[in-house]
Amino acid sequence: MLKNFIKPVLIFIPLAVIQLAVIPLISISSISPNLVLVLIVYLTLKNGQSYGTFLGFLLGFFLDAVSGGIIGAYMLSFTISAFIAGYFYNDNKIELNTESFYFLLILSISGCVSAFIYGAVSNSNSDVNFFLMLIEEGLLPGLYTAVFGLPMVIFTSRKGIV
């Protein structure tokens, strides 16, 4: 059981460094993708909902610890996003969900949910329009995250990355 979580944590470390150091440089008007979420959604679609939910909780905790933001914001958003992505898990359709453009659809849904929850939890401004926040904090970062999931679809071999 522990062996199933060591490899994702080892992959998480360089992704977290890239997420915290490089991604802010390519953000467009404070809209940035989430590379850690790409890993979480991919592994959720490979291994199931309960595995992905726990992995989202674990990697969210680690990212909260190293990012210096509000403790629990990434943890909550990754846990809920992995739970939602887990609804698309099916033993018979693992390859279809991870190696086709369905992955981008699932990633964009999970990315929108994750970005909206993270934005809602970490936003300290009380006079924010809900629909503006839904678009700026949810929809746009989710779609930007799906763009970064495109190489996973294009370059994934039949044996899988992880």
Stockholm file with secondary structure:
# STOCKHOLM 1.0

chainA/1-162         MLKNFIKPVLIFIPLAVIQLAVIPLISISSISPNLVLVLIVYLTLKNGQSYGTFLGFLLGFFLDAVSGGIIGAYMLSFTISAFIAGYFYNDNKIELNTESFYFLLILSISGCVSAFIYGAVSNSNSDVNFFLMLIEEGLLPGLYTAVFGLPMVIFTSRKGIV
#=GR chainA/1-162 SS CTHHHHHHHHHHHHHHHHHHHTGGGSCBTTBCCCHHHHHHHHHHHHHCHHHHHHHHHHHHHHHHHHHCSCTTHHHHHHHHHHHHHHTTCCGGGHHHHHSSTHHHHHHHHHHHHHHHHHHHHHCCCSCCCHHHHIIIIIIHHHHHHHHHHHHHHHHCCTTCCC
#=GC SS_cons         CTHHHHHHHHHHHHHHHHHHHTGGGSCBTTBCCCHHHHHHHHHHHHHCHHHHHHHHHHHHHHHHHHHCSCTTHHHHHHHHHHHHHHTTCCGGGHHHHHSSTHHHHHHHHHHHHHHHHHHHHHCCCSCCCHHHHIIIIIIHHHHHHHHHHHHHHHHCCTTCCC
//
